[in-house]
Amino acid sequence: MELIAEPRIIIGKANKALRESGLIPAVLYGKGVPSANLSLDAKAFRIVFKDAGENKIITLVFEGKKVPVLVHDIERDYLTSEISHVDFYQVRMDEKIEAPVPIVLTGEAPAVKALGGILNRTMDTIEVEALPGDLPPQFTVDISGLAELNQSIYVRDIAVPANVKVLVDPETVIVSVTPPLKEEVVVAPAVDVSEVKVETEEKKEERAKGKEEEATKEGGKPEKAA
């Protein structure tokens, strides 16, 4: 994949006008090479980056040179999410590099469909070391083998090419299926009816006693308690 770039003179706040004209400011750097300020056609970069991502070699063409690079970093506008700046890292095809490789899940987990389990994904990329030309575009993980609850797929379960070194602990979980969440049933506290009855009887006796005392003070006959 080739991407045409142009040398860029303006820097800082002046890049706003560059972006408004449909270009993206970029920087090229690498081990033992001088850095260079560049500009790219925004539409062309989006097309290339959609396919290349951060782990496929892009041939950057500028000033009559063709340079193998990786997209090292991307900045986006926090309001529009549009790409506002790109960092390219120049690589040597005979020198190993470290790069993240995306994980793509395929299939359907029976434990989710049949048992109501919850699919938990804990990794999106795996860091590897390889020559730039040997970097795999992605690692495909088939989850159709997850037939039971609490079952997991680990980094060690992935098929890795012999010329690629995985830099992640092989016992790291990539994806797992956990049991469904249980709804908590709130039980109302039991009421002791006998205590309520006793309390009611006591109140009746107090009322009756109060009426007798009141009648005695007035010199009349105490009324019979109801």
MARRO-59876 format. One record per atom (N, C-alpha, C): residue in one letter; z, x, y. Coordinates in steps of 0.05 Angstrom, whole numbers, plus 32768, in hexadecimal, padded with zeros to 4 digits. Atoms other than C-alpha are relative to their C-alpha. Layout:
AZXY
...
! end
This chain:
M800080117FE8
M800080008000
M800080118019
E80017FF17FE7
E7FEC801B8043
E80087FEF8018
L7FF7800E7FE7
L8009800A8087
L7FF980128017
I80097FF07FE9
I7FEA802280C8
I80167FFF8016
A7FED7FFE7FEB
A8019803A80FE
A7FF480108018
E80097FF17FE8
E801180558145
E8018800E800C
P7FEA7FF27FF2
P803B8089816A
P800B7FEE8016
R7FF280117FEC
R806E80688198
R800E80128014
I7FF47FF07FEB
I8082808581DB
I80197FF1800B
I7FEA800F7FF4
I80AE804D81F6
I80187FFE7FED
I7FE880038010
I80F6804881DD
I80147FEE800E
G7FEA800F7FF4
G8135802081EA
G7FF77FE38007
K8005801C7FF8
K81307FDE8211
K7FE37FFA8004
A801D80047FFC
A80E67FE9821E
A7FF27FF67FE7
N800B800A8019
N80DB7FD781D5
N7FFD7FE17FFF
K8001801D7FFF
K80E57F8E81E8
K7FE37FF78005
A801C80077FFA
A809F7F8B8206
A7FEE80067FE8
L80107FF98018
L80847FAD81C7
L80027FEA7FEB
R7FFC80168013
R80A27F77819B
R7FF17FE78008
E800D80187FF5
E80877F4081C8
E7FE280017FFC
S801D7FFD8004
S80417F5D81BD
S7FF87FFF7FE3
G80068002801D
G80477F558171
G800380197FF1
L7FFC7FE6800E
L805C7F9C8160
L801E80047FFA
I7FE47FFA8008
I809B7FB7813F
I8004801E8005
P7FF97FE47FFD
P80BB7FF98155
P800B800B7FE5
A7FF77FF48019
A80C88029811B
A8005801E8004
V7FFA7FE48000
V80E3806E810C
V7FFA800B7FE4
L80057FF18019
L80CB809F80D7
L801080197FFF
Y7FF17FE88003
Y80F980D580BD
Y800180087FE3
G7FFE7FF7801B
G810580FD807F
G800C801C7FFE
K7FF37FE68005
K8122813C8060
K7FEC80168008
G80107FE97FF8
G810781798084
G7FE77FF98010
V801880087FF0
V80D4815180AE
V800A7FF5801B
P7FF8800A7FE6
P80D7814180F8
P7FFE7FE28001
S8001801D7FFD
S80E680F8810A
S7FE97FF98013
A801680097FEE
A80AF80CF812C
A80057FE38007
N7FFE801C7FF7
N80B2808F8155
N7FE47FF37FFD
L8019800D8006
L807D805E813F
L80017FE28008
S8001801D7FFD
S806680168149
S7FED7FF57FEB
L800F800C8016
L804A7FE68115
L7FF87FE38008
D8007801C7FFD
D80257FA48115
D80147FF07FF0
A7FEB8010800D
A805C7F718105
A7FF67FF07FE8
K800B80108015
K80307F4480DB
K7FF980117FE8
A80087FEE8015
A80147F7E80B2
A8018800B7FF1
F7FE87FF5800D
F80597F9A80A5
F800D7FEB7FEE
R7FF380158010
R80757F57808D
R7FF27FFC7FE5
I801080048019
I803C7F51805A
I800680177FED
V7FFB7FE98011
V80477F97803F
V801D80017FF6
F7FE47FFF8007
F80937F93803F
F80077FEA7FEB
K7FFC80168013
K80917F518019
K7FFB800A7FE3
D80077FF6801B
D80717F767FDE
D8010801A7FFA
A7FF47FE68005
A80907FBB7FE6
A801E80007FFF
G7FE37FFF7FFF
G80D87FAC7FF8
G8009801C8009
E7FF47FE67FF9
E81047FEA7FFD
E7FFD80157FEA
N80017FEC8016
N80F1800C7FBC
N7FE380057FF7
K801C7FF98006
K80A480107FBC
K7FF580128015
I800B7FED7FEE
I807E80487FDB
I7FEA7FF38012
I801480097FED
I80568036801A
I7FF38019800C
T800E7FE97FF3
T802180658035
T7FFD7FF9801E
L800180057FE3
L802C80688080
L7FEA8011800C
V80177FF27FF5
V7FEC807A80A5
V80028002801E
F7FFF7FFC7FE3
F7FF0809880EB
F7FF7801C8007
E800A7FE67FF6
E7FD080D08113
E7FF0800F7FEB
G80107FF38014
G7FA080DE80DA
G800E800A7FE7
K7FF07FF88018
K7FD880E980A7
K80077FE87FEF
K7FF680148012
K7FED80C2806A
K801A800A7FF4
V7FE57FF88008
V803780C6805C
V800D7FEC7FED
P7FF280128012
P805C80A98020
P801C7FFA800A
V7FE680077FF4
V809980838039
V800C7FE87FF0
L7FF180178009
L80CE80518024
L800C7FF28019
V7FF1800E7FEB
V80EB801B8051
V801D80057FFC
H7FE47FF88003
H81318036805C
H80137FEC800C
D7FEF80147FF3
D814D8002808C
D7FF07FEE8012
I800D80147FEF
I81397FC380B1
I80157FF38012
E7FEF800F7FEE
E81597FA580EF
E7FF27FE58007
R800B801A7FF9
R81517F5B80FF
R800E7FF58019
D7FF5800E7FE9
D815C7F32813D
D80157FEC7FF7
Y7FEA8011800B
Y819F7F0E8134
Y7FFC7FE38007
L8006801C7FFA
L81837ECE8153
L7FE87FF57FF0
T8019800A800D
T813D7EC98135
T7FFC800B7FE4
S80037FF2801A
S81457EF680F7
S7FE5800E7FFD
E80197FF18001
E81027F158109
E8006801E7FFF
I7FFD7FE38002
I80FA7F5F80F8
I7FFD800D801B
S80017FF37FE5
S810A7F888136
S7FFD801E7FFF
H80027FE28002
H810A7FD0811C
H7FFF80087FE3
V80037FF6801C
V80F77FF780DD
V8005801E7FFF
D7FFC7FE38005
D810F803A80C3
D7FF080077FE6
F800E7FF78017
F80DF805E8094
F800B801C7FF8
Y7FF77FE6800A
Y80F580988067
Y7FE9800D7FF2
Q80167FF2800D
Q80C080CB8056
Q800A800E7FE7
V7FF87FF5801A
V80C480E0800D
V7FEC80157FF6
R80117FED800E
R80A981187FE3
R7FFC7FF57FE4
M8006800C801A
M808780FF7FA4
M800A80107FE9
D7FF67FEF8016
D80A2813A7F7C
D801F80038002
E7FE37FFE7FFC
E80EB81307F92
E800D7FE57FFB
K7FF280198007
K811B80FC7F75
K800F7FF58018
I7FF1800D7FEA
I813A80CA7FA4
I80127FEA7FF4
E7FF080168008
E816F80947F9F
E7FF77FE7800F
A800980197FF3
A815B804C7FAD
A800A7FE87FF1
P7FF78019800E
P817180047F9E
P7FE87FF27FF4
V8015800F800D
V81477FDD7F6C
V800A7FE37FFD
P7FF7801B8001
P814A7F917F71
P80027FF57FE3
I7FFD800D801A
I81627F667F36
I7FF47FE48002
V800C801B8001
V81397F287F25
V80097FF27FE7
L7FF680108017
L81587EF37EF8
L7FEA7FED7FF7
T80148012800C
T812A7ECC7EC9
T800D7FEF7FEA
G7FF680118015
G81357E947E97
G80167FED8009
E7FEB80137FFA
E816C7E607E93
E801780047FEC
A7FE97FFB8011
A81B27E6A7E78
A80097FE67FF2
P7FF78018800E
P81C37E377E41
P801D7FF88006
A7FE480057FFB
A820D7E3E7E51
A80047FF0801A
V7FFF800F7FE7
V81FF7E217E96
V7FF57FE47FFC
K800D801A8004
K81D17DE97E80
K800F7FEE7FEC
A7FF380108015
A81F67DD37E41
A801E7FFE8003
L7FE380007FFF
L823E7DE67E4F
L800B7FFD801C
G7FF780047FE5
G82417DDD7E9A
G800C8018800D
G7FF57FE87FF5
G82527E257EA7
G7FF48007801B
I80087FF87FE5
I824B7E477EEB
I7FF5801C7FFE
L800D7FE68000
L821A7E817EF3
L800980108017
N7FF67FEE7FEB
N82387EBA7F1A
N7FF0801A8000
R80107FE77FFD
R820B7EF17F33
R800F80148012
T7FF07FED7FF2
T822F7F307F49
T7FF18018800B
M80117FEA7FF7
M81F57F607F56
M7FE47FF68007
D801B80067FF9
D81B37F5A7F7B
D7FED80187FFD
T80107FE88003
T819C7FA27F76
T801080147FEF
I7FF37FEA800F
I81AA7FE07F4B
I7FF6801A800C
E80077FE67FF5
E81AB80257F69
E7FF780137FEA
V800B7FEE8014
V818080577F43
V7FF7801A800E
E800C7FE77FF7
E8165809E7F49
E7FE780067FF0
A80197FFB800D
A811D80AF7F3A
A7FEC800D8013
L80157FF77FEE
L80DE80CF7F55
L7FF47FE7800E
P800A80177FF2
P80C080A17F8A
P7FEB7FF07FF1
G8015800E800F
G808480907F5E
G800A7FF27FE7
D7FF5800C8018
D80B2807D7F24
D80137FE98005
L7FEE80157FFA
L80DD804B7F48
L7FF67FE57FF6
P800A801A800A
P80D980087F23
P80017FEC8017
P800080147FEA
P80C67FCD7F50
P80187FED7FFE
Q7FE980128003
Q80FF7FA37F32
Q800A80037FE3
F7FF58003801A
F812D7F997EF7
F80017FE27FFA
T8000801C8008
T81217F577ED3
T80167FFB7FEB
V7FE980078011
V815F7F377EB3
V7FFC7FE47FF6
D8004801B800C
D81547EFD7E82
D801B7FF57FF9
I7FE5800C8004
I81917ECF7E84
I80007FEB7FEA
S800280148015
S81797EA27E4B
S801280067FE8
G7FEE7FF88015
G81A87EC87E1D
G801D7FF88005
L7FE480087FF9
L81E67EAE7E41
L80057FE47FF5
A7FFD801A800E
A81F67E777E0F
A801D7FF77FFF
E7FE380078002
E82437E797E13
E800D8005801A
L7FF07FFC7FE8
L82767E747E4A
L800E801B7FFF
N7FF37FE67FFD
N82957EB57E63
N7FEE80177FF4
Q80137FEC8009
Q82577EDB7E4B
Q7FF3800E8018
S800B7FF17FEA
S823A7F127E77
S7FE980127FF8
I80147FEC8003
I81FF7F407E80
I800780188011
Y7FF77FE87FF2
Y820F7F887E93
Y7FE880128007
V80147FED7FF8
V81E97FC17EB3
V7FF5800E7FE7
R80087FF28019
R81E77FE27E6D
R7FEC7FF07FF0
D80138011800F
D81BE7FA77E54
D7FE48001800A
I801A7FFF7FF4
I81837FB67E81
I7FEF80177FF4
A80137FEB800A
A81467FDC7E67
A7FF880118018
V80067FEE7FE9
V813F80197E94
V7FEC80157FF6
P80137FEB8008
P810380497E91
P800D801B7FFD
A7FF37FE68006
A8113808E7E77
A800180138018
N80017FEE7FE8
N810080AF7EBA
N800F7FF58017
V7FF0800C7FEB
V813080837EE1
V801D80027FF8
K7FE37FFE8005
K817B80917EE7
K800F7FEB800F
V7FF080157FF3
V81AA80577EF5
V801A800D800B
L7FE97FF47FF3
L81E1806A7F26
L80187FED8001
V7FEA80148000
V820E802E7F17
V800E80017FE5
D7FF080018019
D824580287EE3
D7FF37FEC7FEC
P800E80128013
P8223800B7EA4
P80107FE87FF8
E7FEF80178007
E825F7FDC7E9A
E80027FEC8017
T7FFF80127FE9
T82527FBA7EDD
T7FF27FE67FF8
V800B801A8007
V82457F6F7ED4
V7FEA7FF98015
I801580097FEE
I82037F567EF1
I80017FE28004
V7FFF801D7FFF
V82097F0C7EE0
V80117FF67FE9
S7FEF800C8015
S823A7EE17EB9
S80027FE28002
V7FFB801D7FFF
V824A7E997EA7
V801D7FFB7FFB
T7FE380078001
T82907E7F7EB4
T80037FE27FFA
P7FFB801C8006
P82AF7E3D7E9E
P7FFF7FEF8019
P800180127FE8
P82A67E007ECC
P801C7FFD800B
L7FE680047FF3
L82DD7DF37EFE
L800C7FE67FF7
K7FF280198008
K83117DC07EE8
K800C7FF28019
E7FF4800F7FEA
E83267D897F17
E801E7FFC7FFB
E7FE380038003
E83717D877F23
E80087FE38003
V7FF6801C7FFF
V83927D447F13
V801C8000800C
V7FE680027FF3
V83CC7D357F42
V800F7FE97FF4
V7FEF8015800D
V84037D0F7F1D
V80177FF98013
A7FEB80097FEE
A84317CE57F49
A801B80027FF2
P7FE57FFE800C
P847C7CF27F3D
P800A7FE67FF6
A7FF68019800B
A849D7CBF7F10
A80187FF68010
V7FEA800D7FF1
V84CD7C8E7F31
V80147FF47FEC
D7FEB800B8011
D85107C7F7F0F
D80087FE4800A
V7FFB801B7FF8
V85137C337F13
V801E7FF98000
S7FE380068003
S855C7C317EFD
S800F80088019
E7FF37FF77FE8
E85717C597F3A
E7FFB7FEE8017
V800780137FEA
V854C7C2A7F68
V80107FE77FFD
K7FF180198005
K856E7BEE7F48
K801D80038007
V7FE47FFB7FFA
V85B37C0D7F4D
V80048001801E
E7FFE7FFE7FE3
E85A77C1D7F96
E7FFE7FE4800D
T8003801B7FF6
T85917BD57FA2
T801A7FF07FFC
E7FE8800E8006
E85CF7BB97F80
E801780098012
E7FEB7FF67FEE
E85FC7BE67FAA
E7FFD7FF5801C
K8005800B7FE6
K85DB7BCE7FE9
K80097FE28002
K7FF8801D8001
K85E77B857FD4
K801F7FFE8003
E7FE380007FFF
E86317B947FC9
E800A8006801C
E7FF87FF87FE5
E86367BB5800D
E7FFC7FE88013
R800580177FEF
R86177B78802F
R80147FEA7FFB
A7FEC80158006
A86457B48800A
A801B8007800B
K7FE67FF87FF6
K86827B70801C
K80017FFE801F
G800180027FE3
G866C7B728065
G80047FE48009
K7FFD801C7FF9
K86667B278067
K801C7FF67FFC
E7FE480088005
E86AC7B1D8049
E801280098017
E7FF07FF57FEB
E86CB7B4A807D
E7FFC7FF2801A
E8007800E7FE8
E86A77B2780B5
E800C7FE48001
A7FF5801B8001
A86BD7AE2809D
A801E80018003
T7FE37FFE7FFE
T87067AF98097
T80088004801D
K7FFA7FFC7FE4
K87067B1180DF
K7FFE7FE78010
E800580197FF1
E86EC7ACE80F8
E80137FEA7FF6
G7FED8014800B
G87227AA980CE
G7FF37FEC7FEF
G800D80138011
G86F17A8580A3
G800080097FE4
K80027FF9801C
K86E27A86805A
K7FE980137FFB
P80167FEE8006
P86B97ABF803F
P7FEA7FF27FF1
E8017800C800E
E86747AAB802A
E7FFB800E7FE6
K80077FF4801B
K865F7AB47FE2
K7FE780118002
A80177FEE7FFF
A86317AEE7FDA
A7FE97FF57FF0
A8018800A800E
A85EA7ADB7FC8
A7FF980137FEA
! end
